[in-house]
């Protein structure tokens, strides 16, 4: 897929939701995926049932409050959001979970939150941050990797959680190590290679910089 197509199909809908994409600007050393965390890694979160009055407004308010309190934004309100390669939507990714086809994993993309935004409404309805308005599905992370925020839709409502320092969680690291060494044909090779490369670079990155 070319740059123009990605701009039209992916970046433009996100811009309407108040997220300005900053291409090719993901910090080096960013953990490629966050999986396998446990309850002790969770630093905060919230849930809302689908029958909550003003559901989208409440979701937006609580997401922003959680993001600010946990340090998702930098001084320019920039952060990372995981977007699929190509133009595969969140809906397609969910359907893939119940199928047997291998799909390319999502990649981190740097974005800036604009003055006017609607992450849980227009963002979710973009098909890249959810299924439709009020039914979000996304992964976000601070530029320095200090917090990871995930939103998911269940049978009765929406759940959003914040995980502190996922790149240092023993549960996340153990899960990534299993992925890197997994010979199963159901684990995408690109997924394994990216994970293995990050794990190999991690000791050098830790030694090069001060602990935050």
N, C-alpha and C positions, 0 to 999 in steps of 0.2 A: 504494500500500500504506500502511495506517495505522500509527500508532505501536505499537498493541497487537500487530498482526501481526508487525511487525519485531522487537519484543521477544520474542515467542514463537518465531519461526522462526530468528532470527539471534542476538540477544543472549543468550538463554537457553542455547543450546548452547555459545557461547563462554564463558559464565560457568562452565559445568560443566568446561571445560578450564582454568579459572583466569585468564581474562581478563575483567575488569570493564569494560564499555563506558562511556565518559564522553561522552555525546552533545554535539554542537555545540561542541566545544572544540579544534578543530584550529587551531594558530597561524597567524596571517596570514602570507602570503608563502611558504607551504610549496610546494615544487616539486610540481606536480600529478602528474607521472609520471616515472619514471626508466627511460629506454630508451637504447640505443646505447652503453653504456659498453664500454670495452676492458680488456684484461688489465692495463694499467698503472694503471687506476683501482681495481683490486681490492686490498684491504688484508689479506685473510685469507679463510679458508673451510675446508671439509672435505667429504669424500665418504664414504659407506658403502654397500656392496653390500647388496642385499636379504637375502642369506644371512648377514649379520653376526649373531652371537649377541646376544641382548638388544637387538635393533635399536632399538626405541622408546626404551629407556633410554639407549642410546649417543647417539642423535640428540638427546634432551633435554639430556643432559649437555654435549654439544659445542655445541649451540645456545646454552645459557646461558653457557658459557665464552666463546664468541665475542661474544655480546651484551655481556657485562660488559667484556671486554678492549677492545672497539671503542667503548664508550660509548653503547649503544642506549638504556639506561634513564636517566631523570633521578633525582633524590633520592627520589622517591616510586615509583620503578619504573614510570613512565608512559612511553609511546611511541606511535607511530602504526602502524596496520596497515591495509592496503588491503582494503576490503570492497566487494562488488558493490552497485550500486544495487538497490533492491527486495530480492528474496529469491533472486536467481540464484546458484546454487552454483558452487564452483570447478569441479566436474565439468562443469557446463553451459558455463562459460567455456572450458574445454579443448576441448569438443566444438565450440564456436563457431569456434575456430581452424581447424577442418577443414571448416567450412561456409561459406556465402556470405551469412549473415544479419548485419545490423548490430545490435550489442548495446550498451547504455549502458556506458561505461567505469566502472571501479571508483573509489571515492572513499576518501580517507584518513579513518580514524576513530581517535579517541584511546582508548586502553585503559590499564588498570593491571594489572600482574602481581600476582596474589594469592599468599599464602604457599604454598598448595597448587595446583600447576598441572601440566598435561600437554599441552604445545603439540603435540608430535609424535605423541601417541596420541589422546586425546580431541579435541584441537584439529583435527588432520588429519581425524579421523572426523566432525567437525561438518559437513563438506562445504563449509565456507567457508575453511578453511585447508589443504585438501588433498582427496585422493580417498578415502582411508580411513587408519586407523592405520598409521603407518610409511611413508606415501606422502604427504608434505606438499607443498603448493604455496601459497606466500604471499609477500607483500612487506611489509617493516616498515621504519620509519625513526625516528630520534631526533627528539624534538620540535624541536630546533634545526637539524635537517637535516644534522647532521655525519656521519651514517653511514646507509647503506641496506643492509638484509640481505634476501636473496632465497633462497627454497628451491624446488627443483624436483625432479621425479621423472623419471628416464630409463628406459631399457630394463633396465638392470642394477642401478641403485641411485639413491641420493639425493645431490644436490649442494646445498650451502649456501655462499653467498659474501657478503662484506661489501665495500661500495664506499664509500670515503671521499669526503666533500663532493661528492655527485653534482650539486648545484646549481652547482658551479664547474668541473666536468669539461668540457673543450672538446668531447669526443666527445658527451656527453649534450646539451650546449647546441646543438651543430650538428644533432643528430638532432631535437630539439624545434623548432628553427627550420624544418627541412624539413617537419615535421608542420604547423606553423602556416601555411605557405605552400602546402601541397599542395591542389590542386583536384580530386583524385581522388574519385569518388563512394564509394570504399571507405573513406575516412577520415571518421569520424563528425563531424558539424559541432560537436557539443558538445565533443568531444575537441579539435578545432582551436581553438575559441573559448577554452576554458579555458587551453590552452597559450599562445596568443597574448597573453592577458591577463596571464599570469604573466611572460612575456618582456618585455612592455611595462613592468611594474611593477618588474622586477628592477634597473635602474639606480638608481631612486629608493631602493629598499630598501638597496642596497649603499652609497649615499651617506649614508643616515640612520644607519647603525649601524657600530660598529667591526668590523674584520675579526677573525673568530674563528680 
